[in-house]
Amino acid sequence: MILITGATGHLGSTTIDFLIQKGFPPNKISALVRTVEKGKTLKEKGIDVKIGHYNDTDSLSKALKGVDKLLLISGLEQDRLQQHKNVIDAAKENGVKHIIYTGVALTDVTRSAIKFFLDDHFLTEDYIKNNGFKYTLLRNSLYSDALPMFTGEKTVETGIFLPTGIGKVPFVYRKDLAEATALVLSQEGHENKTYNFTSGQLYSFKDVARILTELSGKEVVYNDVNIAEFQNMLKELGLPEEAIVMTLGFTADFKNHLYEIESNDLETILERKPTALKPALKAIYKL
C-alpha cells in the first residue's frame, strides 16, 4: 500500500494519474487530503481517501496504518519542518518501510538567500535517514510551470524584468516530475537513492525571453534590472512583504548559480529525454 500526501495538489494528483495509467491498482493507493470535498475526485477513481493534516498527529497515525511506502510531498507553510517530522514520526510508529520525499535540487543551500526556507528540505532528508527508513530523495529543480510567477502572466506583452544576470536554471516540466515520481513509487531498486530531477539543460532568463519570442512572433526582451528597482516594482504591484522576500531570495539564488545542476537522473528514470523548455513554455503560456 502506498500513501501519497498533498494528493490534491498539482504534483500529487498528477502522480496518482500516472500510477493508474501505468497499471498500478487504485485500491493499493491511499491519498491524504484535508477535507472530504477535496478527496471526492480521487475517491471516484477508486483511491482510498484519508482525511488528515500535517499538524493533526492522530489523523496522520490513522492514515499511515498498513502503509508500506509513503510519498511525502513537501509542504509550503512556515512550520513545514515540524509538519514533515509529524508525518515521519507517524510513519515510524506505524511500521512504514520506505519514504520517498520531494525536496529541491540546489548546489549549496548554505549560500541561499532564503536558506531559512530551503534548508527545511535538507533537514527533512536527514530526519528520514536518522530514523532508519529506506529512503528515496527526489530533489526537484524549479518547475517550468512556475515561470509566470517570476516573469508575469503577460510576459509576451511586457517582457521580463528580473535581477538574475546570467544565472541559469534547469527548468523541469511538472508532468515529467509526476511521471518519474510514479515510476519510482511503482518500481523496486530505488531504495536509499538520491536523484536530482532536472531537465538536464540550463536556461537563463534571456533564453526564456528568446524562446518566447520564437513562439509568439513578438520580441520579448529580458531586462536585467537592479535589485532595488525590482524590489520597488514588487511593492508597486502590492505584493505582501513575505512574498517580496521570497521572490527576491529566489532571484538572488538564480543569479548566484545555485540551481545550475546538470543531471540525467530524470532522463534515466523516464527512459526518454525530459520535455524541453520550448514545448513546455508553449503549453504554459498557451502560445
C-alpha positions in Angstrom: 0.0 0.0 0.0 1.2 3.5 -1.0 0.2 6.7 0.8 0.5 10.0 -1.1 0.4 13.3 0.9 -0.5 16.5 -0.8 -2.7 14.3 -3.0 -4.9 17.1 -4.4 -2.0 19.4 -5.3 -0.7 19.5 -8.9 2.2 17.1 -8.3 0.3 14.7 -6.1 -2.8 14.4 -8.2 -0.8 14.0 -11.5 1.4 11.4 -9.8 -1.7 9.4 -8.9 -3.0 9.7 -12.5 0.4 8.3 -13.8 0.3 5.5 -11.3 -3.1 4.4 -12.6 -2.1 4.8 -16.2 0.9 2.6 -15.6 -1.4 -0.1 -14.2 -0.9 0.3 -10.5 -4.1 -0.8 -8.8 -6.1 2.2 -7.4 -7.1 0.1 -4.4 -3.4 0.0 -3.4 -3.2 3.8 -3.4 -4.1 5.9 -0.4 -4.4 9.7 -0.6 -4.1 12.1 2.4 -6.4 15.1 1.8 -7.7 17.8 4.2 -11.4 17.5 3.6 -13.9 15.0 2.2 -14.8 17.5 -0.5 -11.2 17.7 -1.7 -11.0 14.0 -1.9 -14.2 13.5 -3.9 -12.5 13.2 -7.3 -9.9 10.8 -6.0 -12.5 8.6 -4.4 -14.3 8.4 -7.7 -11.1 6.9 -9.2 -11.0 4.1 -6.6 -8.4 5.7 -4.3 -8.6 5.1 -0.6 -9.0 8.7 0.7 -7.7 9.5 4.2 -8.7 12.8 5.8 -5.9 14.5 7.7 -3.4 17.3 8.2 0.3 17.5 8.8 -0.5 19.2 12.2 -3.0 16.6 13.2 -0.9 13.7 14.5 -3.9 11.5 15.3 -5.1 11.8 11.7 -1.6 11.0 10.4 -1.4 7.9 12.6 -4.7 6.6 11.3 -3.8 7.4 7.7 -0.5 5.5 7.9 -1.8 2.3 9.3 -1.0 -0.6 6.9 1.1 1.6 4.6 4.4 0.2 3.1 5.6 3.2 1.0 5.0 6.9 1.8 5.3 9.7 -0.7 5.9 12.8 1.4 5.3 15.8 -0.8 6.9 18.8 1.0 4.6 21.4 2.5 4.7 25.2 1.9 3.7 26.5 5.4 6.0 28.3 7.7 6.2 25.4 10.2 6.6 22.8 7.5 9.7 21.2 9.0 7.7 20.3 12.1 4.9 19.1 9.9 7.3 16.8 8.0 8.5 15.5 11.3 5.0 14.8 12.4 4.4 12.7 9.3 7.7 10.9 9.6 7.1 10.1 13.3 3.7 8.7 12.5 5.2 6.6 9.7 7.7 5.2 12.1 5.0 4.4 14.7 3.1 2.5 12.1 5.9 0.5 10.6 6.2 2.2 7.2 9.3 0.8 5.5 10.1 3.3 2.7 9.7 7.1 2.4 10.0 9.0 -0.9 10.5 12.7 -0.3 10.2 15.6 -2.7 13.0 18.2 -2.0 14.9 20.7 -4.0 17.9 20.4 -6.4 20.4 23.1 -5.1 24.2 23.3 -5.4 24.7 24.7 -1.9 21.9 25.6 0.5 24.2 27.4 2.9 24.7 30.1 0.2 21.0 30.5 -0.4 19.4 33.9 0.2 16.4 32.0 1.5 18.2 29.3 3.5 15.7 29.7 6.2 13.1 28.3 3.8 15.0 25.8 1.6 17.0 24.3 4.4 13.8 22.6 5.6 14.2 20.2 2.7 17.7 19.0 3.7 16.8 18.8 7.4 13.8 16.7 6.5 16.0 14.4 4.4 18.3 14.0 7.4 15.4 13.2 9.7 14.2 10.5 7.4 17.6 8.9 7.3 18.3 9.2 11.0 15.0 7.4 11.8 16.1 4.3 9.9 13.8 4.3 6.9 14.6 3.1 3.4 14.5 6.4 1.5 14.4 7.9 -1.9 15.1 11.6 -2.1 13.7 13.3 -5.2 15.4 16.7 -5.4 13.3 18.6 -7.9 14.5 21.7 -9.8 12.3 24.7 -10.3 9.1 23.9 -12.3 8.9 25.5 -15.7 5.2 25.7 -14.8 6.2 28.3 -12.1 7.9 30.7 -14.6 4.8 33.0 -14.8 5.2 33.7 -11.1 8.5 35.3 -11.9 8.0 36.7 -15.4 4.4 37.7 -15.1 1.3 36.2 -16.8 1.6 38.7 -19.8 5.3 38.2 -20.4 4.9 38.4 -24.2 3.5 41.9 -24.0 5.6 43.2 -21.1 9.0 41.5 -21.4 10.9 40.1 -18.5 12.2 42.3 -15.7 14.4 40.3 -13.3 17.7 40.8 -11.5 19.0 37.3 -12.4 22.1 38.3 -14.5 23.4 35.3 -16.4 22.3 32.8 -13.8 20.7 29.7 -15.2 18.1 27.1 -14.1 17.4 23.6 -15.5 13.7 24.2 -15.5 11.7 21.0 -15.4 8.1 20.3 -16.5 5.9 19.3 -13.6 4.2 16.5 -15.6 7.7 14.9 -16.2 8.3 15.0 -12.4 4.9 13.4 -11.7 5.6 10.6 -14.2 9.1 10.0 -12.8 7.7 10.0 -9.2 5.0 7.5 -10.2 7.8 5.2 -11.7 9.9 5.4 -8.5 6.8 4.6 -6.4 5.8 1.6 -8.5 9.3 0.1 -9.0 11.9 -1.6 -6.9 15.5 -0.7 -6.9 15.2 3.0 -5.8 15.9 2.4 -2.1 18.5 4.6 -0.5 19.0 6.7 -3.6 19.1 10.5 -4.1 18.0 11.8 -7.5 18.5 15.3 -8.9 15.4 15.7 -11.1 16.3 18.5 -13.6 15.7 18.9 -17.3 19.4 18.3 -17.9 19.7 21.6 -19.8 20.4 25.0 -18.3 18.5 28.1 -19.3 19.0 31.8 -18.4 16.0 34.2 -18.3 17.5 35.7 -21.5 17.0 32.2 -23.0 13.4 32.2 -21.7 12.8 35.6 -23.5 14.3 34.2 -26.7 12.1 31.1 -26.7 9.0 33.2 -26.0 10.0 35.4 -28.9 10.2 32.4 -31.2 6.9 31.0 -30.0 4.9 34.3 -30.1 6.5 36.0 -33.1 6.8 39.1 -30.9 10.1 40.4 -29.5 10.2 39.5 -25.8 13.1 41.4 -24.1 14.9 40.3 -21.0 15.7 43.3 -18.8 18.4 42.6 -16.1 17.1 45.2 -13.6 19.0 46.0 -10.4 17.7 44.7 -7.1 16.4 48.0 -5.7 14.4 48.7 -8.9 13.0 45.2 -8.8 12.0 45.5 -5.2 10.2 48.7 -5.9 8.4 47.0 -8.8 7.2 44.3 -6.4 6.0 46.8 -3.9 4.1 48.8 -6.5 2.4 45.5 -7.5 1.1 45.3 -4.0 2.8 42.1 -3.0 2.9 41.3 0.7 6.3 41.6 2.4 6.7 37.9 2.8 6.1 37.3 -0.9 8.7 40.1 -1.8 11.3 38.4 0.5 10.7 35.1 -1.2 10.8 36.4 -4.7 14.0 38.4 -4.0 15.5 35.3 -2.5 14.8 33.0 -5.4 16.0 35.6 -8.0 19.2 36.1 -5.9 19.8 32.3 -5.9 19.2 32.2 -9.7 21.8 34.9 -10.2 24.3 33.2 -7.9 24.1 29.9 -9.9 22.7 27.8 -7.1 20.3 26.0 -9.4 22.9 25.1 -12.0 22.8 21.3 -11.7 23.0 19.3 -14.9 21.8 15.7 -14.2 20.5 12.9 -16.3 18.6 11.3 -13.4 15.2 12.3 -14.7 16.0 11.0 -18.2 17.2 7.7 -16.8 14.0 7.2 -14.8 11.7 8.3 -17.6 13.8 6.3 -20.2 13.4 9.3 -22.5 14.5 12.9 -22.8 12.6 15.3 -20.4 10.3 17.8 -22.0 12.4 20.7 -23.4 11.7 24.2 -22.3 10.2 25.3 -25.7 7.2 22.9 -25.8 6.7 23.4 -22.0 6.5 27.2 -22.5 4.2 26.8 -25.4 1.8 24.9 -23.2 2.3 27.1 -20.1 1.8 30.4 -21.9 -0.8 29.0 -24.3 1.2 30.1 -27.4 
